[in-house]
């Protein structure tokens, strides 16, 4: 690859080339927020966003300029010359089609000298899932000392890589409340779906009849929930996790006030800024909602299964550190929702103090700090 890189150098722009992205088809998370900041602040520099040409969000990126179509020849060329590769999910999502992740990560990346930046797509609740030997990141953005310290204890990364910058998309988290919308965003379970990388098609637990399926489908079909939504003039928007989107299609919703959105096209940042309340289990979007001041209700209906098969150990415990009450049944979830609706969706003071302990910054300068941290890698 080094000779190819030397021969093609005249074909690429001068200066440090930065490639930013998320999943090949998305531009709505920390990758896009960071790229938009860089285009405003460094418009003349060779900084590009990598996205699939047929992505529903491609037009949003193209409006900013410096778009590179995923797996195009230009993408392949720039990958050989990039000084920075920054992604919100995994560097593997940045690889052109037919590039083998293992070969690139283990053999090529360090030889061509790109700095790898993990912008993350949320606060890491399970530090055991992050290992320096897997990603080899030169920089990981964190929201505060608790998260950074937890990662440092188990991941192999040190303070040289773990930077308390805040997440890029938090710069845009300006509250849009009041609202009559309840947001339901359960996260996924790795034992319910095939392996994300590596081609393993096996699942450990069948989705139909699982604890997860019974709770989610039961909640959305609940007559009790339907009555609360009507009584308080509320709507509920359901955003399935990306990895389970094809499975969450309940046959019978209990109310026409409930809408299931397509997670790949929904305006997630707007939903997080504007919702009156978030109902979730373990999703890291709880931090976004807490950041803008809305209450959170945790429906942890399968805690033992989740911790054994997906979550592992965590520095964050919803009972001790969370931003709202923890429930385990459909009736308790609906009761908590009605309690907040009756009280005007005001978050209690004890949860406000927990929020202030989690985040190092609340100044909407996260993108600037991340950019400065990347600059400091040289």
N, C-alpha and C positions, 0 to 999 in steps of 0.2 A: 504493500500500500504506500510505502514511503516514496518509491520511484514514481508511482502514479500521481501522488500528491505534488511532487516536484514538477512533473511535466505539465500538470493542469493549472499550476499557479497563475499563469497569465490570463486564465479564463475567469477568474473570480475577482471580486472587488478587493481593493487594498484595505488594510486596517484589520482590526479584530472583528471577525464575523460571529455574530450571536444568532443562534437558532432557538426559537421559543415555541412551545406547543403544549398540547394536552393529549387527549386521545386523537387519533387521526381525523375524526369527524366532528370534533367539538372546539368551540371557542367561547367559553362562558365562565371560566373558573379563574384560578390564580394565574394561569398562563396568559390568558387574554388580558386580564387586568394589568399584569406586568408589562406585556407588550404595548398596550395602549399608552402606558406611562412613558415607556422608552421612546415611542414614536413622537410624543409631545416634547420630551426633554432632549432627545438626541436624534432629530429627524434626518441628519446627514450621515449618520453612521450605518454601516452594513448590518442591520439587525432585522431579522426576518421571522415571520410566523409560518409554521409548517402545518398545513391542513389539507384534507382531501378536497378535491375540486368539486365533488358532488355533495359536500356537506351542507346542511341547511343553514349553517352559520358562516359559510364561506364569504358571503356578501358583507358581513359585518367586518371581517378582517380585511377584505379587499378595499373597503372604504378608507382604511388607514394606510394602505400601500404596503409595499415590501412583503407581499404574500408569496409563499413558495408552495406549489402543489405537492402533496405527499406522494412519494415514490416516483416523481418525475426525474428526468436526468439532471435537472438543476438541483433538485433536492439531494440526489446522490453525490453530486459534485461538491456541494456546500458542506455535506457531512464530513468530507475528507479534509476540509479547510477550516472548519468551525473552531473558534477559540473557546466558545461557550455553548453548551447544550443545556437548556433549561426546560424542565417539564413539570407539570403539576401532578402527574400520575406515575409515570415510569419512563426512564430513558428509552426503554424498549419500544414505546409507542412512537418514538421519533425515527425508528429504523425503517428505511425503504423496504418494500415488499421483497421477499426472497433473501433478505439479509438475515442470517441466523443470529438470534440474540446472543447465544453463548459465545460464538466466534467473535462477534463485534466487541462485547463487553470484556472478554478475557484476553483477546489477542490484538485487536485493532485500536480500541479507544485510547489506551494509554500511549500507544506508539505515535498517534497523530496529534496528541497533546491537548485535546479538548478538555476544558474544565466542566465537570458535570454538576449541575445545580438542581436540587430537588425543591421545587416551589411548594410542593404538597397540595393536596386537595382538601385538607382539613387538619385539625389537631390530632396528633397520633395518640390514641387512647391505649394502644397495646404496643409498647416499645419493643417487645420480643419479635414483632413482625418486621422490624427494621434491622438489617445486618449490613455492616460495612462491606463484608465479603460479597454480598449480592449486587449492590448498586455502585459501590465505590465512589460515592458522591464527594465532591470537594467542598460543597456547601449545602446545608439543610436549613431552611427557614423555620423558626419556631416562634410561638406566641409569647412565651414567658419562661421564667426560671423553672417552674415545676415540670413542664414538658421537656425542656432541655436537659435537666438533671436526670429525669427518668430515662431518656434516650442514652445519655452518657453512661449510665450504669450497665446497660445490657447490649448496646448496639455495636460497640467497638469504635464509635465516633467520639471525638473529644470536642472541647470548646473551640478548637481551631476550625472545625466543620459546622458545629451547631451554633447558629447565630440567632440571638433574640431580636428579630426584626419585625415580627408581626407578619401576617399573611397578606399578599398583594390585594386580594379582593376586598379586604376589610376597609381599604381606603374609600370604597364606594358604598359602604354600609351606612347610609344616611337614613334614619327612620322615616317611614312613610305611613305611620299610624295617625289617627285611629282607623281600625279596620273591623270588618265583620267576618273575616276569613280565618278559619282554622286550617292549619297545614299539617298533614299527616305524612311523615317521611320515615318509614322503617328502613333500617339498613339490611344488608344481605347476610347470608350464612354460607360460608365456604363449603359446608358439607351438603348443601342443597343443589349446587350447580357444578358443572365440570371445571377442572383446573383452568385458570386464565391463560397461563403460558405453559407450553410443553405438550399440548395435544392430548392430555388425559381426559377421556370422555366419561369416566366413572363418577358416580355420586354416591355418597355414603348413606344418605337418608332421602327417601322419596318425598317429593314435595307434597303430593296429594296425601292428606291425612296427617301431615307433620304438625307439630305444635305451632309452628310459624303460620302455616296455611289456616289452621283452625282459628287462630286469634284474628289474623288480618281479615279473612273473609267473614268471620263472625261479627267483628266490629262493624264492618261496612254494611252488613245486612241487618244490623241491630235496630229493632223498633224503638228501643230506649234512646239510642243515639238520634234517630230520626225525630223523635219528639223534642229532644233538647235543641236540636238545630232549628226546628220550627218555632219553638217557644221563645228563643232568643234572637231570631232572625239572623241565623248564621249560615254560612256555606262552608263546606269542607272540601279542600283540594288535596288529592292524594298523588304523591309523586313516588312511583316505584323506583327502587334502586336500579341503577344501570344493569347490574349483573343478574337481576331477577325480573326485569321488565316484561319479559315474555310470559311470565308465570302469573303475574298479578292481574288477572282479569275476572273478578268475581262475577258469577252469573246473575246475581240478584242484589242490586244495591237497595238498601232500605229506605232511601230518600232521594228525591230528585235534586236535593241540595248538595249531593255528593258528586264530584267529578273526578275521574281518574285522568291524569295528564300524561302525556308522553315525556318521559324524563330526558329524552335527547333533544327535544325542541322547546320545552317549557322554559320560561324566563326565571330561572332559579334565583338569581340575585334579587330580582324584584319581589318574588314571593317571600324571601327571607327578610327583606326590609319592611314589608307591608303586612305580614300576618299578625293577627291578634294574639295567637298562641301557636306553639309547636307541640304536636304530639309525636313522640318518637320512641325508639327503644334504646339504641346506642349510637345513632348516627352523629357524626362530628358536626353536622349542621347545627346542632344544639348550641355550639359556640358562637356561630354567626347570629342566631336569634337572641342569645343572651347578650351579645355585644351591643345590639340595638335596643335592648331594654324590654323585650317581650317575655312573658313567662313560658316555661317549658314544663310539660308533663311527660314523665318517663313510664312507658308501658313495658316493663321488663318481665314478660310473660313466660320466658323460657331461659331464665338466667343460668341455671346449671348446665343446660345443653349448650348455650352460647359460649360460656366460659370454657367448657371442655372441648368443643368442636371448632370454635372460631376465635373467640376473643383472647383467650389466655389470660395472663396476669395483666393488671393495669394499675397505673399510678392514680387513676381517677375513678372514684367510686360515687355513683349518683346519689346514694344515701348520704354520704359524708360531704361530697364536693359539688353536687349537682345544683342546678338552677331552678328546681321545682320539685314537686312531690313525685314519689316513685310508687307505682301501682302494678298489680300483676294480673288483674282480671278485666274483662270488658266492662262490667258494671262499675268498677272503681275508676276506670279511665273516663267513662261518661260522667260520673259524679264529680270528678276533679274538673273536667271541662265545664260543667254547669256552674260549679263554684266560682271559677274565674269569670265566666260570662256574667254572672249575677253581680260580681264586684267590679265590673268594668275592665277586666283584664289587667289589673295592677299587680305587679310582682312584689312580693314581700321583701322587706328590708334585709332579712337574713340572706336571701339569695343575691341581692345587690352586692353585699359584702363579699360573697364568694366570687362573683364576677371580677371584682377589682383585684382579687388575689391571683387570678389566672393570667390576666393580660398585662404585659409590661408597658404597653403603649395604647393610648386612645387619642392619637393626634392625626390620624390619616396621612401619615408619612411613611407607611410601610414599604411602598414601592421604592421610594428614595433610599431607604436603609438597605433594602435588598440589593439595589444597583451598586451602592457604595461597598457593600460586602463582596460582591462579585469583583468589583474593581480591585479590591485589596488582595485578591488571590495571586496577583503577580508581584 
